[in-house]
Amino acid sequence: EGQHPAIPHGSDTAEGMFHTAQLGAVDPATVDCIIITNFHNMQALPYISRRALGFNGVVLATEPTAQIGLQLMLQLADHVASSPHCA
């Protein structure tokens, strides 16, 4: 009751709310299409679309989603480039 659905029952913190992607769960070479439903989902595209992984499919998103996602990814890249912890 009053529990956030992503927080495990009995937990009083947000620990467990976010999960590490199961990178080996799907072979990117077998994926034909990625549908981006919101701009937050675009953050995985640099990883999944690397040619070394074999993804050759198409990525679909609405124009507003793509534009907002692009801006967020550019801001993230600027932040990483200027962060002394990422050098």
RAURPE-V912216 format. One record per residue. N is the residue number from 1. RES is the residue in one small letter. PSI is psi as a letter, one per 30 degrees, with the letter a starting at -180 (999 if undefined). Layout:
n=N res=RES psi=PSI
n=N res=RES psi=PSI
This chain:
n=1 res=e psi=k
n=2 res=g psi=g
n=3 res=q psi=k
n=4 res=h psi=k
n=5 res=p psi=f
n=6 res=a psi=f
n=7 res=i psi=k
n=8 res=p psi=k
n=9 res=h psi=k
n=10 res=g psi=f
n=11 res=s psi=k
n=12 res=d psi=g
n=13 res=t psi=l
n=14 res=a psi=g
n=15 res=e psi=k
n=16 res=g psi=f
n=17 res=m psi=e
n=18 res=f psi=k
n=19 res=h psi=k
n=20 res=t psi=k
n=21 res=a psi=k
n=22 res=q psi=i
n=23 res=l psi=f
n=24 res=g psi=g
n=25 res=a psi=e
n=26 res=v psi=k
n=27 res=d psi=j
n=28 res=p psi=f
n=29 res=a psi=f
n=30 res=t psi=f
n=31 res=v psi=k
n=32 res=d psi=e
n=33 res=c psi=k
n=34 res=i psi=k
n=35 res=i psi=j
n=36 res=i psi=j
n=37 res=t psi=f
n=38 res=n psi=l
n=39 res=f psi=f
n=40 res=h psi=e
n=41 res=n psi=f
n=42 res=m psi=f
n=43 res=q psi=f
n=44 res=a psi=f
n=45 res=l psi=e
n=46 res=p psi=e
n=47 res=y psi=e
n=48 res=i psi=f
n=49 res=s psi=g
n=50 res=r psi=k
n=51 res=r psi=e
n=52 res=a psi=f
n=53 res=l psi=f
n=54 res=g psi=g
n=55 res=f psi=k
n=56 res=n psi=g
n=57 res=g psi=a
n=58 res=v psi=l
n=59 res=v psi=k
n=60 res=l psi=k
n=61 res=a psi=l
n=62 res=t psi=l
n=63 res=e psi=e
n=64 res=p psi=e
n=65 res=t psi=e
n=66 res=a psi=e
n=67 res=q psi=e
n=68 res=i psi=e
n=69 res=g psi=e
n=70 res=l psi=e
n=71 res=q psi=e
n=72 res=l psi=e
n=73 res=m psi=e
n=74 res=l psi=e
n=75 res=q psi=e
n=76 res=l psi=e
n=77 res=a psi=e
n=78 res=d psi=e
n=79 res=h psi=e
n=80 res=v psi=e
n=81 res=a psi=e
n=82 res=s psi=f
n=83 res=s psi=k
n=84 res=p psi=f
n=85 res=h psi=f
n=86 res=c psi=g
n=87 res=a psi=999
